[in-house]
Amino acid sequence: MLFQVGGQGTRPTFFEMAAAQQLPSSLRAALTYSFGVFALRRSFIHKILDYEDEFFSLLMLVLETHSLRTTDASFAESLYGLRRRGVNIRLKTSNAPKDSGEEIHHTGLQRRQKVLSVAFLVVLPYLKSKMQSIYNKEREATLQASLWGDNDDRFDDTDYVGGDNNSSFSRETSAIEASARARWMKRLQKTVFACYPWLHAGNEGLSFSYQLLYLLDATGFYSLGLHALGIHVCRATGQELMDTSSRISKIRSRERERLRGSPWLKALQGGLLTCGYAVLDYAQTGLIAAVFFFKMMEWWYQSAEERMSAPTVYPPPPPPPPPKVAKEGIPLPPDRTLCPLCMQQRANPSVMAVSGFVFCYTCIFKYASQYKRCPVTLMPATVDQIRRLFHDV
């Protein structure tokens, strides 16, 4: 399964290289999202998410090792029909000054270059992810300490001595060892917190510089890692693709010939090898399908969230029924603009919150202070439940 992005010659375009570089991060996001969805129904999958860096690094180690062994390319580069080639730069001398310059010869990858390529593709991203995690935790802790103060006061087990002397001695020993490990880890975290921003900035700056130079055709190395390994990434020709297929077949034939044991054991080992080959052959297709599925689900749920978060206009609810007038309470006057207590026009109108009836402020304040109830409904009330009305403002 190959994707051709265009361009001419053996030199890949900038967009091919950028797409190949971004593929592992997209694949990781897709796998993390998929496992997160499955974890909603199967709680044991949360253990995989707790060790996300380790599981993804192990998966990429298998894929990158297999891809470099069979195709001389990384997992993402082989998907785009690219190959890694060793670079030998020789000085081209001639009698004419205009013919002098450098001549670049591409060779196959050596074993050392393949091993170092795996380290650059798997180990360094794993270390970067762990350092990023430590930095984020330390920054959050620093921010909390600056806002709320450092409240990390813990009891020291070595200060408590009671009961058996042997148990107290063992507790003291374990506490000293634990405190030593904690101090070492804390010192490591502080070092990472202080150094990681500079390392990250330097790495991003070098990556940007190499990518800009590659875009301007000023260098053949897309990244610092490729330059350090002396590797150019080139397009694979049709003949190279055919050679790769034949080489994979020869490698698998030799591995089958190395099988030892009884016939049934050879058959079992051959079946396991066939299953492993099938998984590796269809890993690219399956994982790329997972990336597309993740993007589709992300778009789908984002659209659903937008629809759910859109404001919905509902009709106003009907007002609650008015409270009933108590038989022993003060009757309401026929004119609703009059105060039920003084039977005069309401001055400084105020409402009793428990019932909703309106009185003069002075009248209801005196009545509630004396009787602790609403004069109309006889519901318990205090002066704190009197609310002023400013309808004439």
Disulfide bonds with the S-S distance in Angstrom:
none
